[in-house]
Amino acid sequence: MNHKFEKRVKRIYAMLSCFVLVAVMTVCPAFAADDPLAVVTNLSDFIFSLIRAIGLILLGFGVLQLGLSLKSHDPSQRANGMLTIAGGIVITFTKEILTLITG
C-alpha cells in the first residue's frame, strides 16, 4: 500500500511539473523587429521564464522529498528536502533578487 501511494504522488508530481513548465514557457511572439533593445529585453524575459520554471520544478520536488521523509522518518532526506526547497525558492525568484541587488 505504501508503494502505491508513493507511485501516485510521483505521478501527480510529474503531471504538475509538466503543467507548470507549459504554463511558464508560453511566450508571446516578439513584435520588435525594428528595436534591437526590445529584442534583447524579450530574450532576457524568455531566459528568466525558463529559470523560473526550473526553480518551480525544484521547489515542487523539494516539497515531495520533505513529505516522503516525514512519512519514512528519514532525517537526511528531510534535510535534503529542505535544502532543495530553499534552492528552488532562490532560483524561482532570481530575477527579483537581481533587480533588488542592482537597483
C-alpha positions as CSV (number, residue, x, y, z in Angstrom):
1,M,0.0,0.0,0.0
2,N,2.9,2.4,0.8
3,H,4.4,1.7,-2.7
4,K,1.1,2.5,-4.4
5,F,0.9,5.9,-2.5
6,E,4.4,6.8,-3.5
7,K,3.7,5.9,-7.1
8,R,0.6,8.1,-7.1
9,V,2.4,11.0,-5.5
10,K,5.2,10.8,-8.1
11,R,2.8,10.6,-11.0
12,I,0.8,13.6,-9.7
13,Y,4.1,15.5,-9.2
14,A,5.2,14.7,-12.8
15,M,1.9,15.9,-14.2
16,L,2.1,19.1,-12.1
17,S,5.6,19.7,-13.2
18,C,4.6,19.4,-16.9
19,F,1.7,21.8,-16.3
20,V,4.0,24.4,-14.6
21,L,6.6,24.0,-17.4
22,V,4.0,24.6,-20.1
23,A,2.4,27.5,-18.2
24,V,5.6,29.3,-17.6
25,M,7.1,28.7,-21.0
26,T,4.3,30.2,-23.0
27,V,5.9,33.2,-24.7
28,C,4.1,35.8,-26.7
29,P,5.7,36.5,-30.1
30,A,8.1,39.3,-30.3
31,F,6.8,42.2,-32.4
32,A,10.0,44.2,-32.0
33,A,11.9,43.6,-35.2
34,D,12.9,47.3,-35.5
35,D,14.1,47.9,-32.0
36,P,17.1,45.8,-31.0
37,L,16.8,46.7,-27.3
38,A,13.3,45.3,-27.3
39,V,14.6,42.1,-28.8
40,V,17.2,41.8,-26.1
41,T,14.6,42.5,-23.4
42,N,12.3,39.8,-24.8
43,L,15.2,37.3,-24.9
44,S,16.0,38.2,-21.3
45,D,12.4,37.7,-20.3
46,F,12.3,34.3,-22.0
47,I,15.5,33.2,-20.3
48,F,14.3,34.3,-16.9
49,S,11.0,32.4,-17.5
50,L,13.0,29.2,-18.2
51,I,14.9,29.8,-15.0
52,R,11.7,30.3,-13.1
53,A,10.3,27.1,-14.5
54,I,13.3,25.2,-13.3
55,G,13.0,26.8,-9.9
56,L,9.4,25.8,-9.6
57,I,10.1,22.3,-10.5
58,L,12.9,22.1,-7.9
59,L,10.5,23.7,-5.4
60,G,7.9,21.0,-6.0
61,F,10.5,18.2,-5.9
62,G,11.7,19.6,-2.5
63,V,8.2,19.5,-1.1
64,L,7.8,16.0,-2.4
65,Q,11.1,14.9,-0.8
66,L,10.1,16.6,2.5
67,G,6.7,14.9,2.6
68,L,8.2,11.5,1.9
69,S,10.9,12.0,4.5
70,L,8.3,12.9,7.1
71,K,6.4,9.7,6.3
72,S,9.5,7.5,6.5
73,H,11.2,9.3,9.4
74,D,14.5,9.8,7.5
75,P,16.4,12.8,8.8
76,S,18.9,13.0,6.0
77,Q,16.2,13.0,3.3
78,R,14.4,15.7,5.3
79,A,17.5,17.9,5.3
80,N,17.9,17.3,1.5
81,G,14.2,18.2,1.0
82,M,14.6,21.5,2.9
83,L,17.8,22.4,1.0
84,T,16.0,21.7,-2.3
85,I,13.1,23.8,-1.2
86,A,15.4,26.7,-0.3
87,G,17.3,26.3,-3.6
88,G,14.0,26.2,-5.5
89,I,12.9,29.5,-3.9
90,V,16.2,31.2,-4.7
91,I,16.1,30.0,-8.3
92,T,12.4,30.9,-8.7
93,F,12.9,34.5,-7.6
94,T,16.3,35.0,-9.4
95,K,15.0,37.9,-11.5
96,E,13.6,39.8,-8.5
97,I,16.7,39.2,-6.5
98,L,18.9,40.5,-9.3
99,T,16.6,43.5,-9.7
100,L,16.8,44.2,-5.9
101,I,20.7,44.0,-5.9
102,T,21.2,46.1,-9.0
103,G,18.6,48.6,-8.2
